[in-house]
């Protein structure tokens, strides 16, 4: 008998100064992913100018690359990444993805996000702590640390956000699902990813059984005001 495996994908977001957690859940069949567009050398050149980039893992660098790919030209991101994905996974072609097309087509180019060592540290701590307990995504760590605690530790005083995703080890797929934001009425993940004030990011990642990953995205604007 043939059994269809499915990914259960969870995502959470929280904006700075808000305690409520917003979760979306997506169930996706395991199948081959569509080919990705050719690499954009300008994004790699941007990342390579920062010393923090050298300490990024392959997974973390991919999250930086595809986040910046989506921000450099949102319309191109839809045409070259999201639309082919919807063809392969028609269950994702719904009102959420169609509203994403409208948003990406009207948004102009956004600033790239650069690595922030302090955000990387706090996001990594949360990812590892959640993974050590095999815990579900949460903006509060098993030890009780909150988003506000992490921003204080990272010396972030204002303008910050946190996205959490849990699913397969495929950054571009997981990023796309954050953009679609299925089941999240206020589209918080999408708004965070398309926020033009965010110019810095930290990525924390920790592995779970069955090749799943907990990934934490911490965003911040320029703190020099």
Secondary structure, DSSP 8 states (H G I E B T S, - for coil): -----EEEEEEEEEETT----EEEEEEEE-----------HHHHHHHHTSGGGGG--HHHHHHHHHHHHHHH-HHHHIIIIIHHHHHH-GGG-SHHHHHHHHHHHH-------EE-HHHHHHHHHHHHHHHHTT----SS-TT---HHHHHHHTT--SSEEEEEEEEES-HHHHHHHHHH-TT-TT-HHHHHHT-TT--EEEEEEEEETTTEEEEEEEEE-----
